[in-house]
């Protein structure tokens, strides 16, 4: 269970819990790919790093153009 950053507050930043889950998982996959290509073992799990990036506004959700 993730306690920090708080999921309820993060989902409010993004819009809803579904968008938060999709954004965090996509970013975590990007990070995992980068780590594999560089051959490094991350200090923090990729999903945790992705959640922290969302919390710190380093990664933001963008609505697609219609």
C-alpha positions, 0 to 999 in steps of 0.5 A: 500500500502506498502511503506517500505521496497520498493517492487521494491528493495525487488523483485530484491533481491528475483528474481521477484514479484511473488517469493516475494509474495509467499515467503512473504505469506508463511512466514506470514502464519508460523508467524501466526501459531506460534502466534496462538500456543503461544496465543500472539497478534502480535505487527506488522501484520505478512505480515509486519514482513515477509516483514521486514525479507526478507528485512533484509535477515533473510528469503531468497528464495532458488531455488529447486534442479532439 
